Amino acid sequence: MDALATLTHYPVHLTGNPIVVNTEAADPIAYPDRTGLRYGLTLMTPPYFLANTFEQLDTLVASEIPPEVLATGSVYKGAYFDIARHLDSLLIRTPPTFQQATIGICESLTTPYYVRRIRTHEDALIDQVDSPVSYAIKAGVAERDYAAYHDFFFTEYIGKGKRFLTWSPNARTVHADQPEYLYLLTHFSPLPTTLKLIAQVYYTDGTNERLVTGILMTVYPYKVYSFPVGPIALGLTSRPKPVRHYEVWVSNQDDERLTEIRWYRLETQYRRTVRFLLFANSLGGFDTLYCTGKGVEQVKYVRQITERFTGYDYRPEFSEKEINEVTGERELTVSTGWLSKAQGEYLQELALSPEIYLVTDRAYLPVIPVTESLKTSDDDETLLGRTFVFRYTNKEQHYSRLPSPDNLPKRPTGWRPKAITCLLDANGKRTGMKAAVLLEKYYLDDNTRVPEAPIKSNVPGTEGYLPPVPSADCLATPFLSGAISRSGTYQRSNCGADQVGGPALITVPAGLFGSEVSQADADSKAEAEFTRLNTQSYADQYGSCTTAPELYAWSVPAGHWHYRSGSPQQMQVYFGSQPWGNSWTVQGQTGPYVFPQNANDLNFPVQGDLYWWYLMVTGKPAKTYRIEVFSNGTLVIDRSVVLNQEGAEHLWLFGTDGVSFYNPPSGAKVYVKMTEQ
């Protein structure tokens, strides 16, 4: 089994759920009259598959939300825009081709985009700001999960689990003739140069072997790839030994595993009836339901009758009424067969699917569910079965039974480029390869375009595919990100006894990311990488451990003293008679000494009224904590405090009795240590 690859997964937005963009309110001091304010949002998307340019899709205009009046003042929220339905209308699901046996790509399932925020007052432009490029996919999650997962679904759930785009339970039973597909989104870095579909096949005699059943040599970032994993597509029905079960996964060019492992048991039991329903799942892929229950087909005929004048000879063979048109609507009633409770619950995905196909011997026939309700669970059921009724979407007006048209004569045709572009890697940098992204079909005999053939995307594995070629035009990326080197905001938490953890230095080298749009877009990708690395786990791995933290070094400005806490998430400091500090009491106020809540390493001015310096500590209710205050390494305050039943306490920072206070001089480096007793 291949070892796991080390990957960094990036966020992708779900167009099936709200994608809300906020345009900040204009400065209420500069624009006290709010009636003339207007907020606009222009949605920019690429014109075609793999295009590096962007064109305007829609422009939305709104007035701002009325200010919310609070006790401390008014809150101006600006305007909000939901762009999900605009992006969703641009995207298209790509069902697998009939009897697909190679790795395919769903070129229209994802798209890059960015928004342009516009603010005007009395039709005069205030400013116009472009956001960084983001990515969206035609997919969605349940409304109950949206609030928690809409920003983290593809990083925390799909990414960390290296999951395929399906909710189908793992460990499935498949028929030998069953078409089965898995879908992978390449929203990770490093981007592989090759995708390999691997099958570990287990035979009935106890032996097993590893098979490479598909290879794709051209891989694009933020695209969805479809992998045929049915027994026929993998070649398992022609193996020299009977197959008991098999596992599949996707690896890169170095045989490192990019995905989870999916398990399939090959059905060997005889089934009187077998039907397969191929349907779009909520994550953009297509799943297959293997039905073994009874099925019934019936056709409802609608006849259009017209009447004719018979004349006066009244011939018996002349009909006063004539059938002008006959239309048949075919319905299929199918039972699933016995399912487990997990499989039965998963049937909701079929009931909610916007695209369903019945698999036949020569095509996927589209059907629409007629069933209006589904029993999702029953405590008294162990195994369960359900019945669905479907109506074929295409009406029937004639009857025929013809052989396959594969051998009919055809006029020779070919495909030629219609649009070209430079390929980008997962970091937005040019790869040095130029690709044809749009193709048009033409006749080989006279070089004219086939008029009825649409212009199509140049997709690997499809008819007419043209592979990319090296090009000097695609070596230099227009905009490269600048370097970032600064400490993270998390403190190391796994240091030894009598040590205090510090932050980790996070470095993003210059030129790691690129952009075709702007320098700001390239730099925003570097900032996103800093944010991704700025985690507690990163600090625990790379952060510092200081044995004598009170002896830290710091360049303190003249006339100031410096504050550092050993437990910044449990301590807040503030000055009672001025808006100074990092406590909740000063948030929202302005001034040179107002800092974010629980921020660390702060400079404050030297002054004499020390009575107003306070320290708020939080921890375990009713627990005793030792609070030590050091100045330039010397212990100046040492006390024990029992936290109240709410797990908090309010203390003087530089005193214990309200009378005697320590006064830190200019340049003093104050360190506050909190230890549970």
ZIBEL-V897157 format. One record per backbone hydrogen bond with DSSP energy under -1.0 kcal/mol. NH is the residue of the N-H (numbers start at 1). CO is the residue of the C=O. E is the energy in kcal/mol with one decimal. If there is no record, write none. Layout:
nh->[NH,NH]
co->[CO,CO]
e->[E,E]
This chain:
nh->[5,8,10,13,15,16,17,21,23,31,37,38,39,40,41,42,43,44,45,51,55,57,60,62,65,68,70,75,79,81,83,87,88,89,92,100,104,106,107,109,111,113,114,116,117,118,119,120,121,122,124,126,127,129,131,134,136,137,138,139,140,145,149,150,153,156,157,158,160,161,163,165,166,172,174,178,182,184,186,187,189,195,196,197,198,199,200,201,202,203,204,206,209,211,213,216,222,225,226,227,229,234,235,236,239,244,245,246,247,248,249,251,252,255,257,258,260,262,264,265,266,267,275,277,278,279,280,281,284,287,289,291,292,293,296,298,300,302,304,306,308,318,322,324,325,327,328,329,331,332,333,334,335,336,339,344,345,346,348,349,351,352,357,358,359,360,365,367,368,370,371,381,384,388,390,391,392,393,396,408,414,416,418,419,421,423,425,428,431,432,434,435,437,438,439,440,442,443,444,447,450,453,456,458,459,462,465,469,471,474,475,479,481,484,486,488,492,499,500,502,506,508,511,512,514,515,522,523,524,525,526,527,528,529,530,531,532,533,534,535,539,540,541,542,543,546,551,552,560,561,562,563,564,566,570,572,574,575,576,580,581,582,586,589,594,595,598,599,602,604,606,610,612,613,614,615,616,617,618,619,622,623,625,626,627,628,629,630,631,632,634,636,637,639,641,643,644,647,649,651,653,662,667,668,670,671,672,673,675,677]
co->[257,189,187,135,137,139,14,81,79,27,34,120,62,118,60,116,58,114,55,48,45,43,41,39,78,75,73,68,23,21,19,83,84,85,108,97,226,224,105,106,136,134,44,42,129,40,127,38,124,36,121,119,119,117,115,113,111,13,109,137,282,142,145,146,149,152,152,153,155,157,158,183,164,263,265,175,227,225,223,185,8,216,251,214,249,211,247,209,245,207,242,203,201,199,197,195,186,184,104,182,180,230,232,231,236,202,202,264,200,262,198,196,256,252,3,250,162,248,246,172,244,174,291,289,357,287,355,285,281,279,277,275,336,335,333,331,329,327,325,322,320,315,306,304,304,302,396,300,298,390,296,388,294,386,384,340,341,342,345,346,347,348,278,365,276,363,358,356,391,389,389,378,339,334,332,368,330,366,328,405,442,440,438,438,435,433,429,425,423,474,469,421,419,419,456,416,414,448,412,443,441,450,439,437,457,459,462,434,432,471,472,515,513,508,506,504,502,496,546,544,486,484,481,509,427,479,518,519,520,521,522,523,524,525,526,527,528,529,530,533,535,536,537,538,539,500,548,549,557,604,668,602,670,672,567,616,614,580,612,578,593,573,583,586,591,581,582,596,563,561,559,608,609,610,574,651,572,649,570,647,644,620,641,675,639,673,637,671,634,669,631,629,629,627,625,623,648,644,617,615,613,654,560,665,562,630,564,628,626,624]
e->[-2.7,-2.8,-2.8,-2.9,-2.5,-3.2,-1.1,-3.2,-2.9,-2.2,-1.3,-2.3,-2.9,-3.5,-2.7,-2.3,-3.1,-2.8,-2.6,-2.1,-3.4,-3.5,-3.1,-2.6,-3.2,-2.6,-3.3,-2.8,-2.0,-2.4,-2.5,-2.0,-2.9,-1.8,-2.5,-1.8,-2.5,-3.3,-1.1,-1.4,-2.1,-2.5,-1.9,-2.5,-3.1,-2.8,-2.2,-2.6,-2.6,-2.3,-1.8,-3.4,-1.2,-2.5,-2.8,-3.3,-2.4,-2.5,-2.3,-1.9,-2.5,-1.7,-2.1,-2.3,-2.2,-2.9,-1.0,-2.7,-1.1,-1.3,-2.1,-2.8,-1.9,-2.1,-2.6,-1.5,-2.1,-2.4,-2.4,-1.4,-2.1,-2.3,-2.8,-2.8,-2.9,-2.8,-2.7,-2.9,-2.7,-3.0,-2.0,-1.7,-1.9,-3.1,-2.3,-2.4,-2.9,-2.8,-2.1,-3.2,-2.9,-2.0,-1.3,-2.5,-1.1,-2.7,-1.5,-2.5,-2.2,-2.3,-1.9,-2.5,-2.0,-1.9,-3.6,-3.3,-2.7,-2.4,-2.7,-3.2,-1.6,-3.3,-2.1,-2.1,-2.7,-2.7,-2.6,-2.7,-1.3,-2.6,-2.7,-2.8,-1.8,-1.4,-2.9,-2.3,-2.8,-3.0,-3.1,-2.8,-3.0,-1.3,-3.1,-3.1,-1.1,-2.6,-3.4,-3.0,-3.4,-2.9,-3.3,-2.6,-1.6,-2.7,-2.9,-2.5,-2.4,-1.7,-1.6,-2.0,-2.2,-1.9,-3.2,-2.9,-2.4,-2.3,-2.6,-2.5,-2.7,-3.7,-1.3,-1.9,-2.5,-2.6,-3.2,-2.9,-2.6,-1.9,-2.5,-1.6,-2.6,-2.2,-3.4,-1.2,-2.3,-2.6,-2.7,-2.0,-2.3,-1.7,-3.4,-2.9,-2.6,-1.5,-3.2,-2.4,-2.5,-3.2,-1.7,-1.7,-2.6,-1.2,-2.1,-1.9,-1.5,-1.8,-1.7,-2.7,-2.5,-1.3,-1.2,-1.4,-2.7,-2.3,-2.0,-2.7,-1.7,-1.5,-2.4,-3.0,-2.5,-3.1,-3.2,-1.3,-2.6,-1.9,-1.6,-2.7,-2.1,-1.3,-1.3,-2.2,-2.1,-1.8,-2.1,-2.5,-2.1,-2.0,-1.6,-2.2,-2.0,-2.5,-1.1,-2.8,-2.5,-2.8,-1.9,-1.1,-1.4,-2.6,-3.1,-3.3,-1.3,-2.9,-1.9,-2.1,-1.9,-1.9,-3.0,-2.4,-2.8,-2.5,-1.2,-1.9,-1.2,-2.6,-1.8,-2.2,-2.2,-2.7,-2.5,-2.1,-1.0,-1.6,-3.0,-3.1,-3.2,-2.4,-1.9,-2.2,-1.1,-1.7,-2.9,-3.3,-2.9,-2.6,-2.6,-3.4,-2.7,-2.3,-1.7,-3.1,-1.7,-2.0,-2.7,-2.6,-2.2,-2.2,-1.8,-3.2,-2.1,-2.4,-3.5,-2.0,-3.1,-2.4,-2.1,-3.1,-2.2,-3.0]
